[in-house]
Amino acid sequence: MPTPETMLTALDRLVIESEIRRLLAAYAHNIDFGKVDANAELLAHAQFKVIDTYVTGRDDIANFLRTNLQYHVDETPRTWHSVSNVLIDIKSATSASAVSYFTVHQELPGFPLQPIVTGRYVDTFELHDGAWRYASREVEPRLFGDISRHVAVPIEQAAK
């Protein structure tokens, strides 16, 4: 008996993967350009987890992003997120998950360009009204450089 996964054509799978990669990239672009509201909209229907903190809902996610990251004179965090090693698992025509690595570089006057944190995103996605959206996003930082100009509180406090 065919399962929902086997009923998808190769083209269906490519389209789904393309839509998910677009969501992954949109989050990175938005965060680097200080577009808090755009990321809050992207995650509006998702459970958002950073380390041990869970946030849901557009307004609470926007507030979390505004109060837990530092924004500089150009109203951005002065970061450059790279997303790589993306593994997408299509569960069905309406459900998928992905795991990907991220590397964040930062540069400021007196703070030369350097990697400040790496880790992974663990995401789930759902098809709703014909469009793919985040159902959950977990940010799992792994290796740290100098994040003193990026997070609003020291990571040791944020992790508690």
C-alpha positions as a Markdown table, in Angstrom:
| # | Residue | x | y | z |
|---|---|---|---|---|
| 1 | Met | 0.0 | 0.0 | 0.0 |
| 2 | Pro | 1.4 | 3.4 | -1.0 |
| 3 | Thr | 2.3 | 5.8 | 1.9 |
| 4 | Pro | 2.0 | 9.6 | 1.6 |
| 5 | Glu | 5.8 | 9.8 | 1.2 |
| 6 | Thr | 5.8 | 7.4 | -1.8 |
| 7 | Met | 2.9 | 9.1 | -3.5 |
| 8 | Leu | 4.9 | 12.2 | -3.9 |
| 9 | Thr | 6.6 | 12.6 | -7.3 |
| 10 | Ala | 10.2 | 13.7 | -7.7 |
| 11 | Leu | 8.9 | 17.1 | -8.8 |
| 12 | Asp | 6.7 | 17.3 | -5.7 |
| 13 | Arg | 9.7 | 16.6 | -3.5 |
| 14 | Leu | 11.8 | 19.2 | -5.3 |
| 15 | Val | 9.2 | 21.9 | -4.9 |
| 16 | Ile | 8.7 | 21.2 | -1.2 |
| 17 | Glu | 12.5 | 21.2 | -0.6 |
| 18 | Ser | 12.7 | 24.5 | -2.5 |
| 19 | Glu | 10.0 | 26.1 | -0.4 |
| 20 | Ile | 11.7 | 24.9 | 2.8 |
| 21 | Arg | 15.1 | 26.2 | 1.7 |
| 22 | Arg | 13.4 | 29.6 | 0.9 |
| 23 | Leu | 12.1 | 29.7 | 4.5 |
| 24 | Leu | 15.5 | 28.9 | 5.9 |
| 25 | Ala | 17.1 | 31.6 | 3.9 |
| 26 | Ala | 14.4 | 34.2 | 4.6 |
| 27 | Tyr | 15.0 | 33.8 | 8.4 |
| 28 | Ala | 18.7 | 34.4 | 8.0 |
| 29 | His | 18.3 | 37.4 | 5.7 |
| 30 | Asn | 15.7 | 38.9 | 8.0 |
| 31 | Ile | 17.8 | 38.6 | 11.1 |
| 32 | Asp | 20.9 | 40.0 | 9.5 |
| 33 | Phe | 19.0 | 43.1 | 8.2 |
| 34 | Gly | 17.2 | 43.7 | 11.5 |
| 35 | Lys | 13.8 | 42.7 | 10.2 |
| 36 | Val | 12.3 | 41.6 | 13.5 |
| 37 | Asp | 8.7 | 41.8 | 12.4 |
| 38 | Ala | 9.4 | 39.8 | 9.2 |
| 39 | Asn | 10.9 | 37.0 | 11.3 |
| 40 | Ala | 8.1 | 37.2 | 13.8 |
| 41 | Glu | 5.7 | 36.8 | 10.9 |
| 42 | Leu | 7.7 | 33.8 | 9.5 |
| 43 | Leu | 7.5 | 32.1 | 13.0 |
| 44 | Ala | 4.0 | 33.4 | 13.9 |
| 45 | His | 2.5 | 29.9 | 13.9 |
| 46 | Ala | 5.6 | 28.1 | 15.3 |
| 47 | Gln | 6.9 | 27.2 | 18.6 |
| 48 | Phe | 10.3 | 29.0 | 18.8 |
| 49 | Lys | 12.9 | 27.6 | 21.1 |
| 50 | Val | 16.3 | 29.2 | 21.8 |
| 51 | Ile | 18.4 | 27.1 | 24.2 |
| 52 | Asp | 15.8 | 26.5 | 27.0 |
| 53 | Thr | 13.4 | 29.3 | 26.3 |
| 54 | Tyr | 10.2 | 28.7 | 24.4 |
| 55 | Val | 8.3 | 31.5 | 22.7 |
| 56 | Thr | 5.1 | 31.3 | 20.6 |
| 57 | Gly | 3.0 | 33.9 | 18.8 |
| 58 | Arg | 4.0 | 36.7 | 16.5 |
| 59 | Asp | 4.1 | 39.4 | 19.2 |
| 60 | Asp | 6.0 | 37.4 | 21.8 |
| 61 | Ile | 8.5 | 36.3 | 19.2 |
| 62 | Ala | 9.1 | 39.9 | 18.0 |
| 63 | Asn | 9.5 | 40.9 | 21.6 |
| 64 | Phe | 12.0 | 38.1 | 22.2 |
| 65 | Leu | 14.1 | 39.0 | 19.2 |
| 66 | Arg | 14.0 | 42.7 | 20.1 |
| 67 | Thr | 15.1 | 42.2 | 23.7 |
| 68 | Asn | 17.5 | 39.3 | 23.4 |
| 69 | Leu | 19.7 | 40.6 | 20.6 |
| 70 | Gln | 21.7 | 43.8 | 20.4 |
| 71 | Tyr | 21.0 | 46.1 | 17.5 |
| 72 | His | 23.6 | 48.7 | 16.5 |
| 73 | Val | 23.6 | 52.1 | 14.9 |
| 74 | Asp | 22.4 | 50.8 | 11.6 |
| 75 | Glu | 19.5 | 49.0 | 13.5 |
| 76 | Thr | 20.9 | 45.6 | 12.6 |
| 77 | Pro | 22.8 | 43.1 | 14.7 |
| 78 | Arg | 25.8 | 43.5 | 12.3 |
| 79 | Thr | 25.7 | 39.8 | 11.7 |
| 80 | Trp | 25.9 | 37.5 | 8.6 |
| 81 | His | 24.2 | 34.2 | 9.0 |
| 82 | Ser | 25.2 | 31.3 | 6.8 |
| 83 | Val | 23.0 | 28.2 | 6.7 |
| 84 | Ser | 24.6 | 24.9 | 5.5 |
| 85 | Asn | 24.4 | 21.1 | 5.6 |
| 86 | Val | 20.7 | 21.3 | 5.2 |
| 87 | Leu | 19.0 | 17.9 | 5.6 |
| 88 | Ile | 15.3 | 17.9 | 4.7 |
| 89 | Asp | 13.0 | 15.0 | 5.5 |
| 90 | Ile | 9.6 | 15.2 | 3.7 |
| 91 | Lys | 7.1 | 13.3 | 5.9 |
| 92 | Ser | 4.1 | 13.8 | 3.6 |
| 93 | Ala | 2.6 | 16.3 | 1.2 |
| 94 | Thr | 1.8 | 18.6 | 4.1 |
| 95 | Ser | 4.6 | 17.9 | 6.7 |
| 96 | Ala | 8.4 | 18.1 | 6.6 |
| 97 | Ser | 11.4 | 18.6 | 8.9 |
| 98 | Ala | 14.9 | 19.9 | 8.5 |
| 99 | Val | 18.2 | 20.1 | 10.4 |
| 100 | Ser | 20.8 | 22.6 | 9.3 |
| 101 | Tyr | 24.0 | 24.2 | 10.6 |
| 102 | Phe | 24.4 | 27.9 | 11.1 |
| 103 | Thr | 27.5 | 30.1 | 11.4 |
| 104 | Val | 27.1 | 33.7 | 12.5 |
| 105 | His | 29.8 | 36.2 | 11.6 |
| 106 | Gln | 29.8 | 39.7 | 13.1 |
| 107 | Glu | 31.7 | 42.9 | 12.5 |
| 108 | Leu | 31.6 | 46.3 | 14.2 |
| 109 | Pro | 33.9 | 49.2 | 14.5 |
| 110 | Gly | 36.8 | 48.0 | 16.8 |
| 111 | Phe | 35.5 | 44.4 | 16.4 |
| 112 | Pro | 36.9 | 42.8 | 13.2 |
| 113 | Leu | 34.9 | 40.4 | 11.2 |
| 114 | Gln | 34.8 | 37.0 | 12.9 |
| 115 | Pro | 32.7 | 33.9 | 13.6 |
| 116 | Ile | 30.8 | 34.4 | 16.9 |
| 117 | Val | 28.6 | 31.3 | 17.1 |
| 118 | Thr | 27.8 | 28.1 | 15.3 |
| 119 | Gly | 25.1 | 25.6 | 15.9 |
| 120 | Arg | 22.2 | 24.0 | 14.3 |
| 121 | Tyr | 18.5 | 24.7 | 13.6 |
| 122 | Val | 16.0 | 21.9 | 14.1 |
| 123 | Asp | 12.8 | 22.8 | 12.2 |
| 124 | Thr | 9.4 | 21.4 | 11.4 |
| 125 | Phe | 7.2 | 22.7 | 8.6 |
| 126 | Glu | 3.6 | 22.4 | 7.6 |
| 127 | Leu | 1.6 | 23.2 | 4.5 |
| 128 | His | -1.3 | 25.5 | 5.4 |
| 129 | Asp | -3.7 | 27.1 | 2.9 |
| 130 | Gly | -1.3 | 26.2 | 0.0 |
| 131 | Ala | 1.8 | 27.7 | 1.6 |
| 132 | Trp | 4.6 | 26.2 | 3.6 |
| 133 | Arg | 5.3 | 27.7 | 7.0 |
| 134 | Tyr | 7.4 | 27.0 | 10.2 |
| 135 | Ala | 5.6 | 24.8 | 12.7 |
| 136 | Ser | 8.7 | 24.9 | 15.0 |
| 137 | Arg | 12.2 | 26.2 | 15.2 |
| 138 | Glu | 14.8 | 25.2 | 17.7 |
| 139 | Val | 18.1 | 27.2 | 17.8 |
| 140 | Glu | 20.8 | 25.0 | 19.3 |
| 141 | Pro | 24.1 | 27.0 | 19.6 |
| 142 | Arg | 27.1 | 24.8 | 19.8 |
| 143 | Leu | 30.4 | 26.6 | 19.6 |
| 144 | Phe | 31.0 | 30.1 | 20.8 |
| 145 | Gly | 33.3 | 33.0 | 20.0 |
| 146 | Asp | 32.8 | 36.5 | 21.4 |
| 147 | Ile | 29.1 | 37.0 | 21.5 |
| 148 | Ser | 29.2 | 40.1 | 23.8 |
| 149 | Arg | 28.1 | 42.4 | 21.0 |
| 150 | His | 25.3 | 40.1 | 19.8 |
| 151 | Val | 23.2 | 38.8 | 22.7 |
| 152 | Ala | 21.6 | 41.2 | 25.2 |
| 153 | Val | 22.6 | 39.0 | 28.2 |
| 154 | Pro | 25.6 | 36.8 | 28.6 |
| 155 | Ile | 25.1 | 33.3 | 27.3 |
| 156 | Glu | 25.7 | 31.8 | 30.7 |
| 157 | Gln | 22.6 | 33.7 | 31.9 |
| 158 | Ala | 20.6 | 33.0 | 28.8 |
| 159 | Ala | 21.2 | 29.3 | 29.2 |
| 160 | Lys | 19.7 | 29.2 | 32.7 |
